[in-house]
Amino acid sequence: MENSRIRIFYRFVRYNLEAFIWLAALALLAFMNPESTQQTLCVWHYAGFDACPGCGLGHSISAAFHGKVLDSFNFHPLGILAIIILTIRVFRIFIENKYLLSQKTDQYVKDL
């Protein structure tokens, strides 16, 4: 019985890994200070370019989570849209994979 629960949990995490990654990214951006410019993960910045299409997107998302809508739009006009799209994507992943936890699915897989 315990082995079965571990297997179900492992399968749940494995099939929903993308959703967990997006949730972690959104959570990190929610706790980030939007005005902080000390560190960056931008590959374009390290390659020597001054700007890239995504410049300010992380700061925009962070500002939106802090309730600074105008600052969010000033950092990047698509920041709020990115939050909406990522949230919808996370819900779709969980909804698409919810059948993986049912007992009928386990029996179906065993019958194959």
C-alpha positions as CSV (number, residue, x, y, z in Angstrom):
1,M,0.0,0.0,0.0
2,E,2.8,2.4,0.9
3,N,4.7,1.6,-2.3
4,S,1.5,2.3,-4.3
5,R,1.2,5.8,-2.7
6,I,4.9,6.6,-3.4
7,R,4.4,5.5,-7.0
8,I,1.3,7.7,-7.4
9,F,3.1,10.6,-5.9
10,Y,6.1,10.1,-8.1
11,R,3.9,9.9,-11.2
12,F,2.0,13.0,-10.2
13,V,5.3,15.0,-9.8
14,R,6.8,13.6,-13.0
15,Y,3.8,14.4,-15.2
16,N,3.2,17.8,-13.7
17,L,6.9,18.9,-13.5
18,E,6.4,21.7,-16.0
19,A,3.6,23.1,-13.8
20,F,5.8,23.0,-10.7
21,I,8.6,24.8,-12.5
22,W,6.3,27.6,-13.7
23,L,4.8,27.8,-10.2
24,A,8.3,28.1,-8.7
25,A,9.3,30.7,-11.2
26,L,6.2,32.8,-10.5
27,A,6.8,32.4,-6.7
28,L,10.4,33.5,-7.0
29,L,9.4,36.5,-9.0
30,A,6.6,37.4,-6.6
31,F,9.2,37.6,-3.8
32,M,11.8,39.4,-5.9
33,N,12.3,43.2,-5.4
34,P,11.2,44.7,-8.7
35,E,13.7,47.6,-8.3
36,S,16.7,45.3,-7.8
37,T,19.1,45.4,-10.8
38,Q,22.1,43.7,-9.2
39,Q,21.8,40.2,-10.7
40,T,20.6,39.0,-14.0
41,L,20.1,35.6,-15.7
42,C,19.8,37.2,-19.2
43,V,22.0,35.4,-21.8
44,W,21.8,38.5,-24.1
45,H,23.3,40.6,-21.3
46,Y,26.2,38.3,-20.9
47,A,26.7,38.1,-24.7
48,G,27.3,41.9,-24.7
49,F,23.9,43.1,-26.0
50,D,22.3,46.1,-24.4
51,A,18.7,45.0,-24.8
52,C,16.8,41.9,-25.7
53,P,13.1,41.2,-26.4
54,G,12.5,40.0,-22.8
55,C,14.4,42.7,-21.0
56,G,12.4,43.8,-18.0
57,L,9.9,40.9,-18.1
58,G,10.9,39.5,-14.8
59,H,10.9,42.9,-13.2
60,S,7.5,43.5,-14.7
61,I,6.0,40.3,-13.3
62,S,7.5,41.1,-9.9
63,A,6.1,44.7,-9.9
64,A,2.7,43.3,-10.9
65,F,2.7,40.9,-7.9
66,H,3.6,43.8,-5.7
67,G,0.6,45.7,-7.0
68,K,2.6,48.3,-8.9
69,V,0.7,48.0,-12.2
70,L,2.0,51.2,-13.8
71,D,5.6,50.2,-13.0
72,S,4.9,46.7,-14.3
73,F,3.8,48.2,-17.6
74,N,6.8,50.5,-17.7
75,F,9.3,47.6,-17.1
76,H,7.6,45.5,-19.9
77,P,4.2,45.9,-21.4
78,L,3.6,42.1,-21.6
79,G,4.4,41.3,-17.9
80,I,0.8,41.0,-16.7
81,L,-0.1,39.0,-19.8
82,A,2.7,36.6,-19.0
83,I,1.3,36.1,-15.5
84,I,-2.1,35.3,-17.0
85,I,-0.7,32.9,-19.7
86,L,1.5,31.1,-17.2
87,T,-1.3,30.7,-14.7
88,I,-3.6,29.3,-17.4
89,R,-0.8,26.9,-18.5
90,V,-0.3,25.6,-14.9
91,F,-4.0,24.9,-14.5
92,R,-4.2,23.2,-17.9
93,I,-1.3,20.9,-17.0
94,F,-3.0,19.9,-13.8
95,I,-6.4,19.4,-15.4
96,E,-4.9,17.3,-18.3
97,N,-3.0,15.1,-15.9
98,K,-5.6,14.6,-13.2
99,Y,-6.7,11.2,-14.6
100,L,-3.2,9.8,-13.9
101,L,-4.1,9.5,-10.2
102,S,-7.2,7.4,-10.6
103,Q,-7.3,3.7,-9.8
104,K,-9.0,3.0,-13.2
105,T,-5.9,4.3,-14.9
106,D,-3.6,2.0,-12.9
107,Q,-5.8,-1.0,-14.0
108,Y,-5.8,0.1,-17.6
109,V,-2.0,0.4,-17.7
110,K,-1.6,-3.0,-16.1
111,D,-4.0,-4.5,-18.7
112,L,-1.8,-3.2,-21.6
